[in-house]
Amino acid sequence: MDLLLKNAQVYRDHHFAPADLLIRDGRIEAVGPGLTAEAPVLDAGGRRCVPGFLDVHTHGADHVDANAATPEDVRRWAAFNARHGTTGFLTSILTDTEEQTARAIGNITRAMDEGPTGGAAVLGIHLEGPFLSPQYKGAMPESLLRKGDAGWVRRCQQQAGGRIRYITVAPEVEGVPELIRALHDEIPIAIGHSGADYATARQAIADGARACTHTFNGMRLFHQHEPAIMGAVLASPDVYCEAICDGRHLHPGTVEMLLRCKGLDRVVAITDSIQAAGLPDGNYKLGVNDVVVKDGDAQLANGGGRAGSTLTMDCALRNLTKFTSFTLEQLIPLLTENPAALLGLPAKGRLEPGCDGDFVLLDGELNVAATVVGGSVVYQA
């Protein structure tokens, strides 16, 4: 699609400047002042224009659960995400039976095969498990956890047509070190839901693990005599660290500390949202789990602890500006450039010629005024 954005404050090179933006055939052709073209015009009215948000870890929203989603459900989810500034997302499949996992992969890939969603683009699949620690399982059903099996992942990848773009594993689980060595060149691997000691986690990183799943949550915590997995990821400069910035999973001071330790180019804001996102308190599902949401906080109905979040990406950005001492210009990469770099998507996360025509217009309170995916306006307030 073609589109000419006029009168915007465009985010480039980590700062805002007055500019127009021209999209041809879904890609950015030019950025600069005074652009003219035969194309539909979107007037930004002086609002900020930022790259579209990328959510690499979300289990659902608006009544949709990734494990049970039909292709129609995926499109509903994509529309919801676009309303909150997300232009691309991975569908995170929670540990489930082999049959249900295969069914979920089939439905998600069918939704991708059907073309544009009318909302955010589905970038692929994130498998969260099943090779995770029983001790740090979180919402993962313990009976379905298993030893590392690269062959199983490759069979899933074959079914998905190469669309599994991210996996989470616990490095201390039997078979997982071999899995990391076998697959790290094919799929970005995150470590999490883990009680790994420092040496085991550092070895997983040396073997090719690139990220840490919802850092500080679902893992053995730091101790001065045993830094554990948490110390290993903080001490490894190249590792990306996911962060759920909803004010529940992480204290604001913890978010500040993470950014100071890792640097602004290695933290990835995620939602870890479930089907309750955007909905009132009540009873919901997360994979096979029953979940109760009270005051926006999702908890396992059996008392087993927190079960994902009801966060959206635009709310995460607003929270980051409140929780930390960093400027908006410094924080935007956490939702854009950094996830794009983690997933190896050079055409995403930036507003430069040749990049995908995905952007968000934000008002003065950082609410989403419009979302554009591939040059198509998919949401306008």
Secondary structure, DSSP 8 states (H G I E B T S, - for coil): --EEEEEEEEEETTEEEEEEEEEETTEEEEEETT---SS-EEE-TT-EEEE-EEEEEE-EETTEEGGG--HHHHHHHHHHHHHTTEEEEEEEEES--HHHHHHHHHHHHHHHHT---SSSEEEEEEEE-SS--GGG-TTS-GGG-----HHHHHHHHHHTTT-EEEEEE-TTSTTHHHHHHHHTTTS-EEE-SB---HHHHHHHHHHT--EETTTTSSB---BTTB-HHHHHHHT-TT-EEEEE-SSSSS-HHHHHHHHHHH-TTSEEEE--B-TTTTS-SEEEEETTEEEEEETTEEEETTS--B--B---HHHHHHHHHHHSS--HHHHGGGGTHHHHHHHT-TTSS--STTSB--EEEE-TTS-EEEEEETTEEEEE-
